[in-house]
Amino acid sequence: MKMIIAIVQDQDSQSLSDVLTKNNFRTTKLASTGGFLRAGNTTFLCGVEDERVNELLTLINGTCGNREQVVTPVTPMGGNADAYIPYPVEVEVGGATVFVMPIEQFHQF
């Protein structure tokens, strides 16, 4: 058994939840915040049998696509911010960050 932790952008959260439910994956969703863009994310926790790991990873990959987004950088902490002019930059967002971890024991009470 494996524990899959998938961190996805909020825009992909509902679509991924629907796809996982349709394919009989049980998940727990947690609200989270990303460090780089300080944007909302959703963290999915999924306990899956070893033989279904690749199926789950394929569903996550197919649902959580990358896209370009224009963001304004955050004003730097400390120092003089008077001369700092933040220019919008285009960054790639989306996709998923996925961790696959072995599970020694599983109990459901």
N, C-alpha and C positions, 0 to 999 in steps of 0.2 A: 504494500500500500504506500502511496505517496501523498504528500500535502503539496498542493499547487497554490501558490500565492501569486495572483495576477493583479498588477496595478495598472489601471486604465484611466483614460481621460473621461470626465463626466459625460461628454458628448457620446461616448461609445457604451456607456454603462447599461442603459436600458436595452439596447440591441443585443449586447452580449448576454445579459440576464435572460432575455427571451430565447436566444439560441441555446443556451445551456439548459434551460428548463425543457425546451422542446426535445433535446437529446438526452433527457433523464440524468442530468448532472445536478446533484444537490450542492448549493453554495450558500455561503454567508457573505453578505455585502457590508463593507465598512466604509464610512465616509473618511477621506483622507485629504491632505493638502500636499502638493508638490513643492519642493524646495526651490527649484530654479525659477519657475514662472509664478510661484505662489498661487497656483490655480487649483481648483477642485479636482480631485481624483476619486475613484472608487477602487477599493481593494477587495478582491474576491478571494475567499478561502474555500478551497475545494479538496475534499478527501476523495481520492480515486484509487481504484485497483490498478496495479502495474500495467495490465494489458490495455487500459483505456487512456493512459497518459498521452500517447501520440494523438489520439482522437480529440482530446480536450485541447491540446496545443494547436492543432489544425483549426479548430473552431475559434479559438482566441485570435489566431493569426488572420483568419478570414474575416473577422468581424471588426477588429480594431485597426483601422487603416491610418497611415501617416498623412498629414496635410500641412500646408504652410499657413502660418499665422503671423500677423504683424503685431509686435508688442513694443511697449516703451520700457526701456530698462529702468530699474529702480534707482533712485538717487543714492549715491554712495554714503555709507555711514562714516561719520567723523570727517574731519577736514572741512574745507570751505566749499560749500555747495553752490555759492553764488555764480561761479564761472562754469558750472556743470550744466550743459544743455543736452537733455536726453533726446536722441534722435530715434524714431521708430526703426526697428530692425525686423527682418523676416526670419523666423525660426521654424524648424520642422517640429510639429507636435503630433501627438496621437501615438498609435501603436500600443504596445503593452510591455511592461517589464514583468517577467515571469520567473519565479523561483520554484524549483522542484526539489522537495526534501523527502528523505525516507522517513517512514513512520514505524516505530518499533511496536507500538500497541495502539489499539483503537477500542474505545468503550462508548457505548451509547446507552444511557440510562433513561 
